[in-house]
Amino acid sequence: MRVLISISFICLSVIILSSCGGAQAMKPEEVVIGNTIPDFSLKALDGKVVDKASLKGEVVVLNFWASWCGPCLSEIPGLKELADKSQAKVVGIALDESGLETIKPFVETHGINYTVLVGSQDLFEQFNGVGIPYTLVLDRSQRIVKVYRGPVSRESLEEDLKAIGQGA
């Protein structure tokens, strides 16, 4: 009986302590239209750190991709044009397992003109990602206004941006 009480006390203590202090991590299933994105902090190819707070106040097109993903590659020209012509910030999160070794030369070869961050499978899953390409359109407060699971066209993204007052 004492062992059962001790175990119960330990479990209750762990539950109470784990809910104290700091923001709780979002559950992947909470990454849906109307909610904000999870906290994150990633390095860009230039070495600068980009996090959720640094994007606040900007409309963002957040695109998860990898260099080996054919449908992802088909999106790049439209994302480059969007980055060039719209007021929205385009951010690509590359999920290549080899990291900078693959991503940096790929970005240079393809002339990618928007911010590219080095991501991970764990981060992708925190964002409720299942398959790539995966794109989230965020308003100025980092609320998700659109989710694309699969390839998205520049025209569709432009329509989304117009709807939130950030057209090209």
N, C-alpha and C positions, 0 to 999 in steps of 0.2 A: 504494500500500500504506500509506504514511504517513497519507493522508487517511482511509482506512478505520479505521486504528488510532485516530486522533484522534477520529473520530466515535464509535467504540465506547467510548472512554474518557469522552467527554462524556455519552453516554447512560447509562453505568454510574454516573457521578457524579450525574447528575440523579436516578436511581432511588434511590441510597443516601441522598442529601440529602433527598429528599422523604419518606423513611420515618423521618427523625430528628425527635425532639422533638414533644411534643404528641400529643393523641389524634387518631386517624385518623377521617375522616368515615365515617359509615355509608353503605353502599350501599343504595339504595331497596329492593332485593329482600330486605334483612335486616330490614326493618320488618314483622315477622310475630309471631304469638302466641309468647310465651316470651322474646322479645328486648326490650330497652329501646328507647325512642324516640330519635331523633337529637337532638343538641344544637340548641337554637334560642334566640333572644332576639327578642321582639317587643314593640311598644308596645301597651298597652291603650288604650281610648278615653279614660280619665282621665289618660293620659300616663305611667303607671307602666310599667316594663319587667317583663315576665314571661318567665322562661326555664325551662329544664328543671330546674335546681337549685332554683328557688323552688317547684316543685310536689312535690318529693321529700317523702315522708312523708304525702302525701294521695292518696286514691283519686280518680282524675280521669276524667271523660268528656270527651274531646277531639273536638269536632265541626267539621269543615271544611264551609263553606257559602258561599253568596253570595245577595244580596238578589234577584237575578233568577231564582233556581232554585226552581221550583214545589215539588218534593219537599222541598227544604230548608225552605221556609216551613211545610209541613205538620208538620215536626218541632218547630218552635219552641214551641208550647204545651206539649208533653210535656217538653221540656228545661227550660222555665220551672218547671213543676211539680216536676220532679226536683231542680232547684236549690233550690227552696223547701222541699222535704220530706225530702230525703236528706242524709246527711253527706258525700256525694261532692262534689267541686268540679267544676262544669260550666264548660268553657272552649270558647267558639266562636272559630274562626279564620276570619274573613271574607276571601274571595278576590276581592272586587270590585276591578277594576282602578283605579277612581277613588278608592279608599281612603276616608279619613275623610269626604270630601265626600258620599259616598253612605251609608256605613256608619253614621255617627253619627246622622243624622236617622232612618234606618231603625230603629235600635235604640230610639231614644226613642219613635217612633210605635208600635212593637210592644211596648213595655214589657218589653224583655228585661232580666231580673234577674240574669243571670250574666255573668261576665267575657267580654268580646269583644276579640279581638286583631286587628290588621290584618296579614293574611298576604300571600303572593305565590305565583305559580305555581311559582317555583323551590322555595320551601319545601314546597309541596304535593307536588311531585315527589320531594323528599328523604324525605318520609313515605310514599313508595310510593303516592301518590294518583293515581288515574286519572280518576274521575268523582266528582261530588258529588251528594248528601251522602255524606260519608265520616266514620265515627266509630270512634274507638279507645277502649277501656276499659282504664285503667291501674291497676295495684295501687300500693301505697305506695312501692315501689322503682322506679316508672315502667316496670315490665314490662308488656307488652301481654297482656291476658287475653282480649280479644275484639276482632274487627275486623268492622265493618259497611260493606259497599260498597253504598250505596243507603240508602233511608229505614229508620229504626229506630223502633220504638215505645217509649214510656215504660215499658210493661210488660216488654218484653224487657230494657231497661237495668236495671230494678229487679231482675229475676231475676239478671242478671250481678252486680249489686252485692251481692245476698244471698249469692251463691256465694263471694264474697271477703270476706264479713263486714261489708259496708257498707250493708245494706238500709235502706230508708226508715223 
